[in-house]
Amino acid sequence: MQAEENMLEKTVCETTVEIKNADGLHMRPAMLFVDVATRFDCDITVSRDENSVDGKSIMQMSMLAATYGTRLKIKTDGSDAAQAIEALKELVEVKMFDEPPPSEKKKQ
């Protein structure tokens, strides 16, 4: 019975985000992504084309080589999947990893 209850609580969410900061997903933004991802218990998978990686692994995230404009699919699977996907989407598209978009970078 316990296992069935846990299965009912499991949620799968999926979204697509676009990298909007000028330098893309280099090591610092990748680490910020992993920091946010590891706050959640759910499994997090990030995909670019056919390449899927663990969103909680800095080494795997850096292998995505996501530059400005790259679209990534984020899939979360677990009891806190919805909260995780919202936090990650905000980090990537709203906060832009606390980095400038391309037009502001040229002005600096």
N, C-alpha and C positions, 0 to 999 in steps of 0.2 A: 504494500500500500504506500509506504514512504517513497519508493522509487517512482511510482506513478504520480504522486503529488509533485515531486521535483520535476518530472517531465512536463507537467502542465504549466509550471512556472517559467519554463524555458522560453525565451523569445528570440526570434531572429529578425534583425533589421538590416537594411541595406540602403546605401545612398551613394551618389557620385559627387565628388568635389573637384574643384579646379584649383590648381596651384596659382595663386595670384601675386605672391611676393616676387620681386625682381630676380633673386638668385636661386629660386626654386628650393627643392628639398635637399639642401646640403646638410652637413653633419649637425649643425646647431638646430635647425628646424626639425630634423629627423629625431633628435634627442628630445625636443619638446613634445613631439608627437608620442614617442614612447613613454615619456613621463606621464602624460595624460592617460594614455592607454592602460598603463599598469595600475592606475587607481581603481580600475574596474575588474570584477571577477570574470566577466564574460570573455569568450574567445574573440579575438579581433584579427580579421584577415584583410589585407590591403592588396588590390590587384591593379596592374597596369597591363593592358592587352592580355596576353596569356600568362603573364608572370604574376603569381600570387605569393605573398609573404606574410609572416607573422608580424602583426602591428605592434607587438611588444618586444621586438628584437631590433636593436639599433643596427646591427650588421645587415639584417635582411632588409630593413627599411631603406638603408643607403644603397642597396642594390637596385632599387627602382629607378634611380637616375632621373627623377622627375624634375623637369625644368619648368619655367614659367609657362602657363597655359596647359600643362599636362593634366589630363583628367584621370583621377584615381577612383576606383570603386572600393568602398569600405563596407565590410560585412561584419556584424556583431552577432554573437550567439551565446545567450545566457540570460540569467534573471535580470541583470542590469543593462541589457543590450541597448534599450532605447536611450537611457541616460548617457551611455558611452558614445553612441553615434552622434548625439546632439553636441556633446562636449568637443569631440574631434572635428565635427563640421564647423563649429564656431572657431576653433583654433586655426583651421586651414583657411576658411573663406572670410571670416569676419576679422579676426585678430591678425591674420596673415603671418603668424609666427612672430609677431611684433617687429616685422621688417617692412620696409617701404615697397610700394608697388613700383613697376618699372619707370613711370613718368617722374616720380619723386626722386628716384635714385639718380637720374640724369642731372637733376638740379643741384645735387650735392657736390 
